[in-house]
């Protein structure tokens, strides 16, 4: 397998394994992932299919080395029984070079969490549980189509922490009509919230962050709402009934989120991710940002081997049909040119608080970013978007807010 081209060059930078579970009890109106509903029989048939796909990668140890992370994403992995999850892990360990001490992460919905299930997941070796809370506010949960209550959300975090798991909480913000203050009565106060001393009229989001921080999970992921075409929210947006926040409001909320959480002990180590300590960061997701190889299995899952990217069939019938024919369910692939790899690494690195290792980037791609971009970098530093520190190009908080355009402003000469 080609060497990982990203910043994680040491021997510990081993690839990760991602397993996509496409089932949800209901499909949220904002969701653009490959998800579907289905009863026990359909789920059991899927487990058979994913087990078969895992088997088709048998004997790839020489290519991948050893997987030191396994991430169950979706969809909702907690839609499967603990027995089904255990069977998938057993199949992965039998067919693939999964390290005996691999770090296993698992996504779950709050309504699926109880002490019995937590014990079962821990018994399977799960170390980190990512809870799709999204909000602790009842009207916001209804708007987002979530099926749990604020009480269930809080209880799921508390019980998960009691179980000894590393716990991450997902939250969504930037919801027009809720977080913009569009429901203001004209007095400068948004309905259901008050203006803070920072001047942001985002009472709902502030309360969500306060509640989350008070529960003290190890990790938080805070995502701005994106309206995707083809989703119920997308259809509403096309009719003019819903939209994304203006960029200025998004940037304001972004800065507020990072500043607020930093004051509560959660360091932002990536655009959307915050951890109480370095050991609580997502070991698997960091592979994506470090440009480390990963193998993705299941419908719509993507893979990257250091120079080539490929992706599976998105629709479950097409995915299962290819497997029934004894074929890997790959729908497409691309070989990344040298310039594309360099741009990807730059864009991913500038999403992180660690930034870009300039010497490493020059060794990997033959590009002296400082020499080629002296004027541009000087301008970006003067604008307070980037700093050069310890041989790294590091985005400021304002830089993180515009990270994609920041990377594209630099000349790679390719």
C-alpha positions as CSV (number, residue, x, y, z in Angstrom):
1,X,0.0,0.0,0.0
2,X,1.3,3.5,-0.7
3,X,2.7,5.3,2.3
4,X,0.4,7.7,4.0
5,X,1.0,11.1,2.5
6,X,-0.3,13.1,5.4
7,X,1.4,14.5,8.5
8,X,1.3,11.4,10.6
9,X,4.5,9.8,9.3
10,X,5.7,7.9,12.3
11,X,5.3,4.2,12.7
12,X,2.3,4.7,14.9
13,X,0.3,6.2,12.1
14,X,-1.6,3.0,11.2
15,X,-4.7,2.9,9.0
16,X,-8.3,2.9,10.4
17,X,-11.3,0.7,9.6
18,X,-14.7,2.3,9.2
19,X,-18.0,0.2,9.2
20,X,-21.1,2.0,8.0
21,X,-24.4,0.9,9.5
22,X,-27.2,2.5,7.4
23,X,-30.2,2.0,9.7
24,X,-32.1,4.6,11.6
25,X,-35.5,4.4,13.4
26,X,-36.5,7.6,11.5
27,X,-34.6,9.7,8.9
28,X,-34.0,13.3,10.1
29,X,-35.0,16.0,7.7
30,X,-31.4,17.4,7.5
31,X,-29.7,14.1,6.9
32,X,-27.7,13.6,3.7
33,X,-26.1,10.3,4.7
34,X,-26.8,6.9,3.3
35,X,-29.5,5.9,5.7
36,X,-32.8,4.0,5.7
37,X,-35.3,2.4,8.0
38,X,-35.8,-1.3,8.4
39,X,-37.0,-4.0,10.8
40,X,-35.1,-6.9,12.3
41,X,-35.1,-9.0,9.2
42,X,-33.7,-6.3,6.9
43,X,-31.1,-5.5,9.5
44,X,-30.1,-9.2,9.9
45,X,-29.8,-9.5,6.1
46,X,-27.5,-6.4,6.1
47,X,-25.3,-7.9,8.7
48,X,-24.9,-10.9,6.4
49,X,-24.0,-8.6,3.5
50,X,-21.4,-6.5,5.5
51,X,-19.9,-9.7,6.8
52,X,-19.5,-10.9,3.2
53,X,-17.9,-7.7,2.2
54,X,-15.4,-7.9,5.1
55,X,-14.6,-11.4,3.9
56,X,-13.8,-10.1,0.4
57,X,-10.9,-8.1,1.9
58,X,-9.3,-11.2,3.5
59,X,-5.6,-11.5,3.0
60,X,-5.0,-7.7,2.7
61,X,-2.6,-7.6,5.6
62,X,0.4,-6.8,3.4
63,X,-1.5,-3.9,1.9
64,X,-2.9,-2.3,5.0
65,X,-0.5,-3.3,7.7
66,X,-2.6,-3.2,10.9
67,X,-5.8,-1.3,11.7
68,X,-5.5,0.3,15.1
69,X,-9.0,2.0,15.1
70,X,-12.4,0.6,14.3
71,X,-15.3,3.1,13.9
72,X,-18.9,2.1,13.7
73,X,-20.8,5.0,12.0
74,X,-24.0,5.5,10.2
75,X,-26.9,5.8,10.3
76,X,-27.2,4.5,13.8
77,X,-25.0,1.6,14.8
78,X,-27.1,1.2,18.0
79,X,-30.0,0.1,15.7
80,X,-28.2,-3.3,15.6
81,X,-28.2,-5.7,18.5
82,X,-25.0,-6.2,20.5
83,X,-24.9,-9.7,19.1
84,X,-24.9,-8.3,15.5
85,X,-22.2,-5.8,16.3
86,X,-20.2,-8.6,17.9
87,X,-20.5,-10.7,14.8
88,X,-19.2,-7.9,12.6
89,X,-16.2,-7.3,14.9
90,X,-15.5,-11.0,14.9
91,X,-15.6,-11.1,11.1
92,X,-13.3,-8.1,10.9
93,X,-10.8,-9.6,13.3
94,X,-10.9,-12.9,11.4
95,X,-10.4,-11.4,7.9
96,X,-8.5,-8.2,8.4
97,X,-5.3,-7.2,10.3
98,X,-7.2,-5.5,13.2
99,X,-4.8,-4.9,16.1
100,X,-5.7,-6.8,19.3
101,X,-5.7,-3.4,21.1
102,X,-7.6,-1.5,18.4
103,X,-9.5,1.5,19.6
104,X,-13.2,1.0,18.9
105,X,-15.7,3.8,18.6
106,X,-19.5,3.5,18.3
107,X,-22.3,6.0,17.5
108,X,-25.6,5.7,19.3
109,X,-28.8,7.7,19.7
110,X,-29.8,8.7,23.2
111,X,-33.1,6.7,23.1
112,X,-31.1,3.5,22.5
113,X,-28.9,4.0,25.6
114,X,-29.5,2.1,28.8
115,X,-27.3,0.4,31.3
116,X,-27.7,-3.1,29.8
117,X,-26.7,-2.0,26.3
118,X,-23.8,0.1,27.7
119,X,-22.5,-3.0,29.5
120,X,-22.9,-5.0,26.3
121,X,-21.0,-2.5,24.1
122,X,-18.2,-2.3,26.7
123,X,-18.0,-6.0,26.7
124,X,-17.4,-5.9,23.0
125,X,-14.4,-3.7,23.5
126,X,-16.0,-0.3,22.6
127,X,-14.0,2.4,24.2
128,X,-15.6,5.6,22.9
129,X,-19.4,6.3,22.5
130,X,-20.5,9.1,20.3
131,X,-24.1,10.2,21.3
132,X,-26.2,12.0,18.6
133,X,-27.8,14.4,21.1
134,X,-27.9,17.4,18.6
135,X,-29.8,19.6,21.2
136,X,-31.1,19.7,24.8
137,X,-33.9,21.9,23.7
138,X,-37.3,20.3,23.1
139,X,-38.5,22.6,20.3
140,X,-35.2,22.3,18.5
141,X,-35.3,18.5,18.8
142,X,-38.8,18.5,17.2
143,X,-37.6,20.8,14.4
144,X,-34.6,18.5,13.7
145,X,-36.9,15.4,13.7
146,X,-35.1,13.8,16.6
147,X,-36.9,11.1,18.6
148,X,-35.5,11.6,22.0
149,X,-36.4,14.1,24.7
150,X,-34.0,16.5,26.5
151,X,-34.3,14.3,29.6
152,X,-33.3,11.2,27.6
153,X,-30.4,13.1,26.2
154,X,-29.1,14.1,29.6
155,X,-29.7,10.6,31.0
156,X,-27.8,8.9,28.2
157,X,-24.8,11.1,28.8
158,X,-24.8,10.5,32.5
159,X,-25.3,6.7,32.2
160,X,-22.6,6.4,29.5
161,X,-20.1,8.3,31.7
162,X,-21.0,6.0,34.7
163,X,-20.3,3.0,32.5
164,X,-16.6,4.1,32.2
165,X,-16.8,4.8,28.4
166,X,-15.1,7.8,26.9
167,X,-18.2,9.9,25.9
168,X,-18.6,12.3,23.0
169,X,-21.7,14.5,22.4
170,X,-22.8,15.7,19.0
171,X,-24.6,19.1,18.8
172,X,-26.0,21.1,15.9
173,X,-26.2,24.9,15.7
174,X,-26.8,27.6,13.2
175,X,-30.5,26.9,12.7
176,X,-32.2,29.9,11.0
177,X,-35.3,31.0,12.8
178,X,-34.0,29.5,16.1
179,X,-30.3,30.5,16.4
180,X,-30.5,33.8,14.4
181,X,-32.9,35.5,16.6
182,X,-35.5,35.8,13.9
183,X,-38.2,35.2,16.6
184,X,-37.2,38.4,18.3
185,X,-40.0,40.6,19.6
186,X,-38.1,43.7,18.6
187,X,-36.7,44.3,22.1
188,X,-33.3,42.8,21.2
189,X,-34.2,39.4,22.8
190,X,-34.9,36.3,20.8
191,X,-37.9,34.3,21.9
192,X,-36.9,31.6,24.3
193,X,-33.4,33.2,24.8
194,X,-31.6,36.2,26.0
195,X,-28.8,38.4,24.6
196,X,-25.5,37.5,26.2
197,X,-22.8,39.9,27.3
198,X,-21.0,39.0,24.1
199,X,-23.8,40.6,22.1
200,X,-24.9,37.3,20.5
201,X,-28.6,36.7,20.6
202,X,-28.3,32.9,20.6
203,X,-29.8,31.9,23.9
204,X,-30.8,28.4,22.7
205,X,-27.3,27.6,21.6
206,X,-25.7,29.0,24.7
207,X,-28.0,26.9,26.9
208,X,-27.1,23.8,24.9
209,X,-23.4,24.4,25.4
210,X,-23.9,25.2,29.1
211,X,-25.9,21.9,29.6
212,X,-23.3,19.9,27.7
213,X,-20.4,21.3,29.6
214,X,-22.1,20.8,32.9
215,X,-22.6,17.1,32.1
216,X,-18.8,16.9,31.6
217,X,-18.5,14.5,28.6
218,X,-14.9,13.9,27.5
219,X,-15.5,15.2,24.0
220,X,-17.9,17.5,22.0
221,X,-18.6,17.7,18.3
222,X,-20.4,20.9,17.3
223,X,-21.6,21.1,13.7
224,X,-23.2,24.0,11.9
225,X,-26.4,22.9,10.1
226,X,-26.0,22.4,6.4
227,X,-29.1,22.3,4.2
228,X,-28.5,19.6,1.5
229,X,-30.5,19.2,-1.7
230,X,-32.7,16.2,-1.9
231,X,-33.5,16.2,1.9
232,X,-36.7,17.4,3.4
233,X,-34.9,20.6,4.6
234,X,-33.6,21.0,1.1
235,X,-37.1,20.9,-0.4
236,X,-38.2,23.4,2.2
237,X,-35.3,25.7,1.3
238,X,-36.2,25.4,-2.4
239,X,-39.7,26.7,-1.5
240,X,-38.1,29.6,0.4
241,X,-39.3,28.2,3.8
242,X,-35.9,27.5,5.2
243,X,-32.3,28.6,4.7
244,X,-28.8,28.5,6.1
245,X,-27.6,31.4,8.3
246,X,-25.7,34.2,6.5
247,X,-22.0,33.7,6.5
248,X,-21.4,36.6,9.0
249,X,-23.8,35.0,11.5
250,X,-22.2,31.6,11.0
251,X,-18.7,33.0,11.7
252,X,-20.0,34.8,14.8
253,X,-21.5,31.6,16.1
254,X,-18.4,29.6,15.3
255,X,-16.2,32.0,17.2
256,X,-18.6,32.1,20.1
257,X,-18.6,28.3,20.3
258,X,-14.8,27.9,20.4
259,X,-14.4,30.7,22.9
260,X,-17.2,29.5,25.2
261,X,-16.0,25.9,25.2
262,X,-12.3,26.9,25.7
263,X,-13.5,28.7,28.8
264,X,-15.1,25.5,30.0
265,X,-12.0,23.4,29.5
266,X,-12.8,22.0,26.1
267,X,-9.9,22.7,23.7
268,X,-10.9,23.0,20.0
269,X,-8.5,20.7,18.2
270,X,-10.3,20.8,14.9
271,X,-13.0,23.0,13.3
272,X,-15.9,21.2,14.9
273,X,-14.2,19.1,17.6
274,X,-13.4,19.8,21.2
275,X,-11.7,17.6,23.9
276,X,-11.1,17.9,27.6
277,X,-7.7,16.4,27.2
278,X,-5.5,15.2,24.3
279,X,-6.3,11.5,25.1
280,X,-10.0,12.2,24.6
281,X,-9.6,13.3,21.0
282,X,-11.1,11.0,18.3
283,X,-8.3,8.7,17.3
284,X,-10.1,7.5,14.2
285,X,-11.3,10.8,12.8
286,X,-7.8,12.3,13.2
287,X,-6.7,9.9,10.5
288,X,-8.9,11.7,8.0
289,X,-7.4,15.1,9.0
290,X,-3.9,13.7,9.0
291,X,-4.3,12.1,5.5
292,X,-3.7,8.6,7.0
293,X,-5.1,5.7,5.0
294,X,-8.5,4.1,6.0
295,X,-10.7,1.4,4.7
296,X,-14.5,2.0,4.6
297,X,-16.9,-0.9,4.4
298,X,-20.7,-0.7,4.1
299,X,-23.0,1.3,1.8
300,X,-21.6,4.6,0.7
301,X,-18.4,4.1,2.7
302,X,-15.2,5.8,1.3
303,X,-11.6,4.5,1.4
304,X,-8.2,6.1,0.9
305,X,-4.9,4.2,0.6
306,X,-2.5,7.2,0.3
307,X,-3.0,8.0,-3.3
308,X,-6.3,6.4,-4.4
309,X,-9.8,7.0,-3.1
310,X,-12.8,4.8,-3.8
311,X,-16.4,4.6,-2.6
312,X,-19.1,1.9,-2.3
313,X,-22.5,1.8,-3.8
314,X,-24.8,4.1,-1.8
315,X,-28.1,2.3,-2.2
316,X,-28.5,-0.9,-0.2
317,X,-30.1,-3.0,-3.0
318,X,-27.1,-2.1,-5.4
319,X,-24.7,-2.8,-2.6
320,X,-26.2,-6.2,-1.8
321,X,-26.5,-7.1,-5.5
322,X,-22.8,-6.7,-6.1
323,X,-22.0,-8.7,-3.0
324,X,-24.4,-11.5,-4.1
325,X,-22.4,-11.7,-7.3
326,X,-19.2,-12.1,-5.3
327,X,-17.9,-8.6,-6.1
328,X,-16.7,-5.8,-3.9
329,X,-19.5,-3.2,-4.0
330,X,-17.3,-0.4,-5.3
331,X,-19.1,2.3,-7.2
332,X,-16.3,4.5,-8.3
333,X,-12.7,5.5,-7.7
334,X,-10.1,8.2,-8.4
335,X,-6.4,8.3,-8.5
336,X,-5.2,11.6,-6.9
337,X,-2.5,13.5,-8.7
338,X,0.4,15.0,-6.8
339,X,-1.2,18.4,-6.8
340,X,-4.5,17.1,-5.6
341,X,-2.8,15.3,-2.7
342,X,-0.9,18.4,-1.7
343,X,-4.0,20.6,-1.7
344,X,-6.0,18.0,0.2
345,X,-3.3,17.8,2.9
346,X,-3.1,21.5,3.2
347,X,-6.9,21.9,3.5
348,X,-7.2,19.2,6.1
349,X,-4.2,20.4,8.1
350,X,-5.6,24.0,8.2
351,X,-8.8,22.6,9.7
352,X,-6.8,21.6,12.9
353,X,-5.4,23.7,15.7
354,X,-2.0,22.0,15.1
355,X,-1.9,23.3,11.6
356,X,0.6,22.2,8.9
357,X,4.1,20.9,9.4
358,X,6.0,23.0,6.8
359,X,9.1,20.8,6.6
360,X,7.1,17.6,6.4
361,X,5.0,19.1,3.6
362,X,8.1,20.1,1.7
363,X,9.6,16.6,2.0
364,X,6.4,14.9,0.9
365,X,5.4,17.2,-2.0
366,X,8.6,19.1,-2.9
367,X,6.8,22.4,-2.2
368,X,8.4,25.1,-0.1
369,X,5.1,26.8,1.0
370,X,6.8,29.7,2.7
371,X,9.1,30.6,-0.2
372,X,6.3,30.3,-2.8
373,X,3.8,32.3,-0.8
374,X,5.8,35.0,1.1
375,X,3.5,37.9,0.1
376,X,0.3,35.9,0.5
377,X,1.3,34.6,3.9
378,X,2.3,38.0,5.0
379,X,-1.1,39.3,4.1
380,X,-2.9,36.5,5.8
381,X,-0.9,36.9,8.9
382,X,-1.6,40.7,8.9
383,X,-5.3,39.9,8.6
384,X,-5.0,37.7,11.7
385,X,-5.8,34.5,9.9
386,X,-2.5,32.5,10.1
387,X,0.6,32.4,12.2
388,X,3.9,30.7,11.7
389,X,5.0,29.0,14.9
390,X,7.5,26.2,15.6
391,X,7.9,25.3,12.0
392,X,4.2,25.0,11.5
393,X,1.6,27.1,9.7
394,X,-1.2,27.5,12.2
395,X,-4.7,29.0,11.7
396,X,-6.0,31.4,14.2
397,X,-9.6,31.2,15.4
398,X,-10.6,33.6,12.6
399,X,-8.6,31.5,10.2
400,X,-10.4,28.3,11.3
401,X,-13.7,30.0,10.5
402,X,-12.7,30.3,6.8
403,X,-10.3,27.4,6.5
404,X,-11.3,26.2,3.0
405,X,-10.7,29.6,1.4
406,X,-7.6,30.0,3.5
407,X,-6.0,26.9,1.9
408,X,-7.1,27.9,-1.6
409,X,-5.5,31.3,-1.2
410,X,-2.1,29.7,-1.2
411,X,-0.1,28.9,-4.4
412,X,1.1,25.3,-4.6
413,X,2.5,25.7,-8.1
414,X,0.8,22.6,-9.3
